[in-house]
Amino acid sequence: MNNINIRPFEENDRAALKDFKLSAEQLEFTSLPLDVLNDAVGDEDRLPCVVVNNEDGIVGFFILHKHYRHEGYDTRREVVFVRSLSINERVQGKGYGTKVALNLPIFVQEHFSDYDHLHLVVDTDNAAAWNLYERAGFIHTATKEDGPIGFERLYHLDLDQKYVSNIKLVVDESIKTPRIKIDIILDNEKVIGYVEGTAEEETLFIKNVYVDESKRNRGIASSALRQLGTFLRRNRREISELAVAVNEDDSINKLFEYVGFARFKETDKDDLYIKYIKY
């Protein structure tokens, strides 16, 4: 996957943005950079940003908008919204979208350190986009039925949390169903941990989340759990929900709450944290 640099827009980027192309289908969901750039440049609450690769030049564009309130959603005032994010059609398919999504939390934390909340809205039909955002750690918090072109989804990301962009998940094929073990790999090289559990019908009951001791306290476990739903939708399509028993260690419970699990009270078994991954 090609390396990228995300940075604020500079005026000499404008010429390259003239060659930015999107398909008619993509233009239903977002805008060309030059269609929104001038309003952003003249607004102190908006920061236009470009995504650059040494070989392909400017490959992406988006705007970070402070205090934005999207119609129909009651969000805090002290938030940042991601708007008009797109990848140039000319270089789509090279993995730039995934790279942007995974690096976006870190970039925003660096440039908006006084803000705790990041939001974006994506149309429900644009599954490719919201799969990327969920992999980056965004949590689906609300659905609106009457967006401009139909159903749309509000996503939230907590900027107080740690995010690690250079991990990926791989199924350990030596483990046989109903057990499932998913390795956590850092920098495409070393297995530094795993998530394991047991599949029962459509539910994966998580039994263990492990990270090498030398790599703990970096946000690797939470980043892996944020990616897990998208990963399973692609690789274990029979799984529709994740579950884990409530732990006596409250820090473990908080970990699952941070990554979008909700606590459910059961009458005949232990309380569970559950996260639905198909909706």
VOPAGU-2260 file (C-alpha; in pm, 1 decimal, decimal comma):
REM VOPAGU-2260
SITE   aa  ch    i         X         Y         Z
SITE  MET   A    0       0,0       0,0       0,0
SITE  ASN   A    1     141,2     338,3    -100,8
SITE  ASN   A    2     241,3     578,9     174,6
SITE  ILE   A    3      49,9     903,0     217,2
SITE  ASN   A    4      95,9    1241,9     377,8
SITE  ILE   A    5    -214,5    1421,1     504,9
SITE  ARG   A    6    -167,1    1797,2     538,9
SITE  PRO   A    7    -360,1    2125,5     523,4
SITE  PHE   A    8    -434,8    2263,6     175,9
SITE  GLU   A    9    -187,1    2509,4      30,1
SITE  GLU   A   10    -275,0    2752,8    -246,4
SITE  ASN   A   11     -32,5    2593,3    -490,7
SITE  ASP   A   12    -237,5    2269,3    -459,3
SITE  ARG   A   13    -525,6    2430,2    -648,1
SITE  ALA   A   14    -392,3    2351,2    -995,7
SITE  ALA   A   15    -364,8    1979,7    -914,9
SITE  LEU   A   16    -719,0    1975,5    -774,8
SITE  LYS   A   17    -849,3    2087,9   -1115,0
SITE  ASP   A   18    -763,7    1740,1   -1244,0
SITE  PHE   A   19    -947,8    1567,3    -958,8
SITE  LYS   A   20   -1218,0    1333,7   -1097,8
SITE  LEU   A   21   -1509,2    1144,7    -942,2
SITE  SER   A   22   -1762,3     917,2   -1109,3
SITE  ALA   A   23   -2126,5    1020,1   -1143,1
SITE  GLU   A   24   -2215,3     757,5    -882,5
SITE  GLN   A   25   -1963,3     898,1    -633,6
SITE  LEU   A   26   -2085,7    1251,7    -691,8
SITE  GLU   A   27   -2420,2    1143,4    -545,6
SITE  PHE   A   28   -2243,5    1111,2    -209,8
SITE  THR   A   29   -1978,9    1383,8    -209,9
SITE  SER   A   30   -1845,8    1688,9    -398,0
SITE  LEU   A   31   -1544,6    1766,3    -612,4
SITE  PRO   A   32   -1276,8    1955,4    -415,8
SITE  LEU   A   33   -1301,5    2276,6    -618,5
SITE  ASP   A   34   -1678,5    2290,1    -563,3
SITE  VAL   A   35   -1629,9    2334,5    -187,2
SITE  LEU   A   36   -1277,5    2472,2    -158,5
SITE  ASN   A   37   -1340,1    2847,6    -178,8
SITE  ASP   A   38   -1599,2    2846,8      98,9
SITE  ALA   A   39   -1360,4    2651,8     319,0
SITE  VAL   A   40   -1057,8    2873,1     252,4
SITE  GLY   A   41   -1252,2    3180,0     358,0
SITE  ASP   A   42   -1389,6    3029,8     680,2
SITE  GLU   A   43   -1182,0    3016,7    1000,9
SITE  ASP   A   44   -1387,5    2717,8    1121,9
SITE  ARG   A   45   -1298,7    2502,8     819,8
SITE  LEU   A   46    -965,9    2343,8     735,6
SITE  PRO   A   47    -936,2    2202,5     381,6
SITE  CYS   A   48    -688,3    1914,8     364,6
SITE  VAL   A   49    -515,2    1717,6      91,6
SITE  VAL   A   50    -379,3    1364,5      83,7
SITE  VAL   A   51     -49,5    1338,0    -100,3
SITE  ASN   A   52     155,1    1046,8    -232,5
SITE  ASN   A   53     503,6    1096,5    -376,3
SITE  GLU   A   54     424,8     895,0    -689,4
SITE  ASP   A   55      61,5     988,7    -757,3
SITE  GLY   A   56      54,0    1347,0    -627,0
SITE  ILE   A   57    -267,3    1466,8    -461,1
SITE  VAL   A   58    -482,5    1157,2    -425,1
SITE  GLY   A   59    -746,3    1274,8    -177,9
SITE  PHE   A   60    -924,4    1572,0     -27,5
SITE  PHE   A   61   -1148,5    1651,3     268,4
SITE  ILE   A   62   -1255,3    1935,7     496,4
SITE  LEU   A   63   -1247,7    1945,7     876,4
SITE  HIS   A   64   -1529,3    2172,1     996,6
SITE  LYS   A   65   -1536,5    2294,9    1357,1
SITE  HIS   A   66   -1874,0    2357,8    1527,1
SITE  TYR   A   67   -2065,7    2215,3    1229,1
SITE  ARG   A   68   -2420,8    2098,0    1308,3
SITE  HIS   A   69   -2556,5    1854,4    1053,1
SITE  GLU   A   70   -2929,5    1893,4    1002,1
SITE  GLY   A   71   -3131,3    1640,5    1199,4
SITE  TYR   A   72   -2861,2    1547,3    1452,9
SITE  ASP   A   73   -2816,3    1689,2    1802,2
SITE  THR   A   74   -2437,5    1691,9    1838,6
SITE  ARG   A   75   -2220,0    1897,3    2071,4
SITE  ARG   A   76   -2098,6    2238,3    1959,8
SITE  GLU   A   77   -1733,6    2163,4    2035,9
SITE  VAL   A   78   -1694,4    1901,6    1765,1
SITE  VAL   A   79   -1513,5    1859,1    1436,8
SITE  PHE   A   80   -1692,4    1712,4    1133,3
SITE  VAL   A   81   -1523,1    1541,1     838,8
SITE  ARG   A   82   -1684,5    1663,3     517,8
SITE  SER   A   83   -1644,2    1607,6     141,5
SITE  LEU   A   84   -1388,9    1329,4     177,3
SITE  SER   A   85   -1298,9    1168,0    -154,8
SITE  ILE   A   86   -1020,8     987,0    -339,1
SITE  ASN   A   87    -933,8    1086,6    -695,3
SITE  GLU   A   88   -1097,2     837,7    -932,4
SITE  ARG   A   89    -768,9     810,8   -1123,9
SITE  VAL   A   90    -596,3     635,3    -831,2
SITE  GLN   A   91    -884,2     448,9    -670,1
SITE  GLY   A   92    -816,5      82,7    -603,5
SITE  LYS   A   93    -466,7     141,2    -466,2
SITE  GLY   A   94    -570,1     137,3    -101,5
SITE  TYR   A   95    -560,8     513,3     -44,5
SITE  GLY   A   96    -911,1     522,8     103,0
SITE  THR   A   97    -818,8     268,6     369,0
SITE  LYS   A   98    -494,8     450,8     442,4
SITE  VAL   A   99    -676,9     783,1     487,7
SITE  ALA   A  100    -943,4     632,5     714,0
SITE  LEU   A  101    -685,9     469,4     940,7
SITE  ASN   A  102    -468,8     780,7     967,0
SITE  LEU   A  103    -752,5    1032,5     998,5
SITE  PRO   A  104    -795,8    1001,5    1380,3
SITE  ILE   A  105    -426,9    1071,1    1442,1
SITE  PHE   A  106    -421,9    1365,6    1200,2
SITE  VAL   A  107    -724,1    1526,7    1365,7
SITE  GLN   A  108    -580,0    1473,7    1713,2
SITE  GLU   A  109    -264,2    1655,5    1603,0
SITE  HIS   A  110    -445,6    1955,2    1450,7
SITE  PHE   A  111    -745,2    1987,5    1683,8
SITE  SER   A  112    -603,6    1894,7    2022,7
SITE  ASP   A  113    -864,6    2104,9    2206,4
SITE  TYR   A  114   -1152,3    1899,5    2062,6
SITE  ASP   A  115   -1271,0    1567,1    2198,9
SITE  HIS   A  116   -1524,6    1458,7    1936,6
SITE  LEU   A  117   -1506,5    1390,4    1563,6
SITE  HIS   A  118   -1818,1    1323,5    1354,4
SITE  LEU   A  119   -1909,0    1243,9     997,9
SITE  VAL   A  120   -2228,0    1159,4     811,3
SITE  VAL   A  121   -2235,7     901,2     534,0
SITE  ASP   A  122   -2522,2     780,1     318,8
SITE  THR   A  123   -2638,7     431,2     410,1
SITE  ASP   A  124   -2609,6     316,1      47,3
SITE  ASN   A  125   -2241,0     410,5      47,1
SITE  ALA   A  126   -2134,6      90,4     223,4
SITE  ALA   A  127   -1776,3     109,6      97,4
SITE  ALA   A  128   -1731,8     440,1     279,8
SITE  TRP   A  129   -1885,2     348,0     613,5
SITE  ASN   A  130   -1695,5      19,3     620,6
SITE  LEU   A  131   -1374,1     221,9     597,3
SITE  TYR   A  132   -1481,3     459,4     873,6
SITE  GLU   A  133   -1579,4     176,1    1106,8
SITE  ARG   A  134   -1242,2      13,2    1050,0
SITE  ALA   A  135   -1080,8     342,8    1154,1
SITE  GLY   A  136   -1271,6     336,8    1482,1
SITE  PHE   A  137   -1580,5     545,6    1409,6
SITE  ILE   A  138   -1889,3     428,5    1597,6
SITE  HIS   A  139   -2231,2     431,1    1431,2
SITE  THR   A  140   -2450,8     632,4    1669,2
SITE  ALA   A  141   -2766,7     727,4    1477,7
SITE  THR   A  142   -2954,1     674,9    1151,0
SITE  LYS   A  143   -3166,3     937,5     978,0
SITE  GLU   A  144   -3429,0     833,4     725,1
SITE  ASP   A  145   -3472,4    1158,3     532,8
SITE  GLY   A  146   -3125,1    1256,1     417,7
SITE  PRO   A  147   -3078,3    1427,8      79,0
SITE  ILE   A  148   -3075,1    1093,3    -105,8
SITE  GLY   A  149   -3227,5     862,6     155,3
SITE  PHE   A  150   -3106,4     696,1     473,9
SITE  GLU   A  151   -2785,4     832,9     622,1
SITE  ARG   A  152   -2570,8     736,7     919,5
SITE  LEU   A  153   -2400,9     951,1    1183,2
SITE  TYR   A  154   -2060,7     831,6    1302,6
SITE  HIS   A  155   -1865,3     941,5    1609,2
SITE  LEU   A  156   -1502,7     906,0    1710,4
SITE  ASP   A  157   -1366,5     986,3    2056,0
SITE  LEU   A  158   -1048,9    1193,3    2015,5
SITE  ASP   A  159    -943,2    1117,1    2372,3
SITE  GLN   A  160    -870,6     756,4    2275,7
SITE  LYS   A  161    -553,0     610,5    2125,3
SITE  TYR   A  162    -560,4     503,0    1761,3
SITE  VAL   A  163    -305,4     284,2    1583,8
SITE  SER   A  164    -314,8     290,7    1203,8
SITE  ASN   A  165     -44,0      35,2    1117,3
SITE  ILE   A  166    -209,1    -283,5    1239,7
SITE  LYS   A  167    -409,3    -538,2    1045,5
SITE  LEU   A  168    -608,7    -849,2    1132,9
SITE  VAL   A  169    -552,5   -1197,1     985,2
SITE  VAL   A  170    -748,1   -1517,9    1052,4
SITE  ASP   A  171    -536,4   -1796,6    1202,0
SITE  GLU   A  172    -631,7   -2077,5     963,2
SITE  SER   A  173    -484,7   -2345,4    1192,0
SITE  ILE   A  174    -773,2   -2293,3    1437,1
SITE  LYS   A  175   -1086,7   -2485,4    1345,7
SITE  THR   A  176   -1447,9   -2375,2    1389,5
SITE  PRO   A  177   -1623,6   -2322,0    1626,4
SITE  ARG   A  178   -1308,1   -2161,4    1770,1
SITE  ILE   A  179   -1188,9   -1847,7    1593,5
SITE  LYS   A  180    -850,2   -1682,9    1641,5
SITE  ILE   A  181    -760,0   -1356,5    1470,0
SITE  ASP   A  182    -399,3   -1243,5    1480,5
SITE  ILE   A  183    -304,7    -877,0    1525,3
SITE  ILE   A  184     -10,4    -786,7    1300,8
SITE  LEU   A  185     197,8    -468,9    1335,1
SITE  ASP   A  186     362,0    -304,3    1031,7
SITE  ASN   A  187     278,3    -604,4     808,8
SITE  GLU   A  188     545,9    -806,5     987,5
SITE  LYS   A  189     508,8    -934,0    1341,5
SITE  VAL   A  190     215,8   -1095,2    1521,0
SITE  ILE   A  191     185,6    -892,5    1841,4
SITE  GLY   A  192    -142,5   -1026,7    1975,3
SITE  TYR   A  193    -472,8   -1187,8    1896,4
SITE  VAL   A  194    -847,0   -1193,3    1954,2
SITE  GLU   A  195    -997,3   -1535,7    2010,1
SITE  GLY   A  196   -1339,0   -1673,9    2083,1
SITE  THR   A  197   -1604,8   -1927,8    1996,5
SITE  ALA   A  198   -1869,4   -1899,6    1726,3
SITE  GLU   A  199   -2218,7   -2003,5    1831,4
SITE  GLU   A  200   -2463,7   -1967,2    1542,4
SITE  GLU   A  201   -2436,8   -1597,1    1442,2
SITE  THR   A  202   -2249,9   -1477,9    1753,1
SITE  LEU   A  203   -1878,1   -1467,9    1821,0
SITE  PHE   A  204   -1823,9   -1493,1    2196,2
SITE  ILE   A  205   -1488,7   -1326,2    2263,7
SITE  LYS   A  206   -1290,4   -1517,2    2525,6
SITE  ASN   A  207    -954,2   -1342,0    2512,5
SITE  VAL   A  208    -786,0   -1030,2    2377,6
SITE  TYR   A  209    -408,3   -1043,6    2408,0
SITE  VAL   A  210    -130,6    -796,7    2316,5
SITE  ASP   A  211     241,7    -848,8    2377,5
SITE  GLU   A  212     341,6    -683,0    2701,7
SITE  SER   A  213     595,7    -457,7    2528,7
SITE  LYS   A  214     322,6    -315,9    2301,9
SITE  ARG   A  215      52,6    -250,4    2560,9
SITE  ASN   A  216     -75,5      96,7    2653,0
SITE  ARG   A  217     -43,6     204,7    2288,1
SITE  GLY   A  218    -408,6     154,5    2194,9
SITE  ILE   A  219    -344,8    -162,8    1994,6
SITE  ALA   A  220    -618,0    -371,5    2163,0
SITE  SER   A  221    -883,5    -103,1    2118,7
SITE  SER   A  222    -776,9     -34,2    1758,3
SITE  ALA   A  223    -799,6    -406,8    1678,1
SITE  LEU   A  224   -1145,9    -432,5    1834,5
SITE  ARG   A  225   -1263,0    -129,9    1635,5
SITE  GLN   A  226   -1153,4    -301,7    1313,4
SITE  LEU   A  227   -1301,1    -637,0    1410,1
SITE  GLY   A  228   -1657,9    -576,9    1290,3
SITE  THR   A  229   -1555,9    -472,8     939,6
SITE  PHE   A  230   -1301,1    -754,0     924,0
SITE  LEU   A  231   -1560,6   -1018,7    1013,7
SITE  ARG   A  232   -1817,4    -880,4     767,9
SITE  ARG   A  233   -1565,0    -954,7     494,4
SITE  ASN   A  234   -1406,8   -1276,5     621,4
SITE  ARG   A  235   -1665,2   -1453,4     838,2
SITE  ARG   A  236   -1996,8   -1347,5     692,8
SITE  GLU   A  237   -2198,6   -1582,0     912,3
SITE  ILE   A  238   -2111,0   -1368,1    1218,6
SITE  SER   A  239   -2358,1   -1086,2    1284,5
SITE  GLU   A  240   -2279,6    -993,7    1645,9
SITE  LEU   A  241   -1995,3    -992,6    1896,7
SITE  ALA   A  242   -2040,2   -1070,2    2265,2
SITE  VAL   A  243   -1818,6   -1077,3    2572,3
SITE  ALA   A  244   -1901,6   -1147,3    2935,7
SITE  VAL   A  245   -1879,2    -859,1    3181,7
SITE  ASN   A  246   -1545,3    -869,8    3364,1
SITE  GLU   A  247   -1466,7    -803,2    3728,8
SITE  ASP   A  248   -1187,8    -573,7    3608,9
SITE  ASP   A  249   -1366,9    -249,6    3522,3
SITE  SER   A  250   -1083,4    -138,0    3294,4
SITE  ILE   A  251   -1162,7    -436,3    3069,7
SITE  ASN   A  252   -1529,8    -339,8    3065,3
SITE  LYS   A  253   -1434,9      16,2    2971,2
SITE  LEU   A  254   -1227,6    -114,7    2681,0
SITE  PHE   A  255   -1533,2    -274,8    2522,9
SITE  GLU   A  256   -1750,1      29,9    2593,7
SITE  TYR   A  257   -1493,7     252,5    2420,0
SITE  VAL   A  258   -1514,8      46,1    2101,4
SITE  GLY   A  259   -1893,0      43,1    2072,3
SITE  PHE   A  260   -2014,5    -254,2    2279,8
SITE  ALA   A  261   -2332,6    -204,2    2483,8
SITE  ARG   A  262   -2404,5    -380,2    2812,9
SITE  PHE   A  263   -2706,5    -613,6    2822,2
SITE  LYS   A  264   -2864,9    -763,1    3133,3
SITE  GLU   A  265   -2946,4   -1132,3    3102,1
SITE  THR   A  266   -3166,0   -1313,2    3352,5
SITE  ASP   A  267   -3029,4   -1667,4    3316,0
SITE  LYS   A  268   -2665,3   -1597,4    3233,0
SITE  ASP   A  269   -2387,3   -1347,2    3290,2
SITE  ASP   A  270   -2432,5    -988,2    3179,2
SITE  LEU   A  271   -2288,6    -940,3    2832,2
SITE  TYR   A  272   -2137,3    -663,6    2627,0
SITE  ILE   A  273   -2275,5    -694,6    2273,4
SITE  LYS   A  274   -2193,5    -523,0    1945,4
SITE  TYR   A  275   -2399,5    -579,7    1629,5
SITE  ILE   A  276   -2183,7    -578,6    1316,1
SITE  LYS   A  277   -2448,4    -629,5    1048,3
SITE  TYR   A  278   -2714,1    -361,5    1002,3
